[in-house]
């Protein structure tokens, strides 16, 4: 077994555990912000795995897909932030 194989297995295990924990946080919640952060973490993990795969195999074929995933993550985060801000503003006006 080469050192590269050991490193690939280690990377796979670390990302699998992190993805499982992020999915658990997305399911359990309890708030929408917890779920949003967990989905951002999961998207970031997908980006890291794709980047690691590109480095290991010495290619740039996945770069356009990585850019689209990053854009989706940014737009999703902005949408959740706007939703939460609008909801907080509405609940603040009711309390007055």
QUIZIRA-V515035 format. One record per pair of residues at least 24 apart in sequence whose C-alpha atoms are under 10 Angstrom apart, sorted by the first residue. I is the first residue (numbers start at 1). GAP is how many residues later the second one is. If there is no record, write none. Layout:
<<I/GAP> <I/GAP>>
This chain:
<<4/52> <8/44> <8/45> <8/48> <11/38> <11/41> <12/37> <12/40> <15/27> <15/30> <15/31> <15/33> <15/34> <16/29> <16/33> <18/24> <18/27> <19/24> <19/25> <19/26> <19/27> <32/48> <32/49> <32/51> <32/52> <33/44> <33/47> <33/48> <33/51> <35/45> <36/37> <36/40> <36/41> <36/43> <36/44> <36/45> <37/40> <37/43> <39/34> <39/37> <39/38> <40/30> <40/32> <40/33> <40/34> <40/36> <40/37> <41/32> <42/31> <43/26> <43/27> <43/29> <43/30> <44/25> <44/26> <44/29> <46/24>>
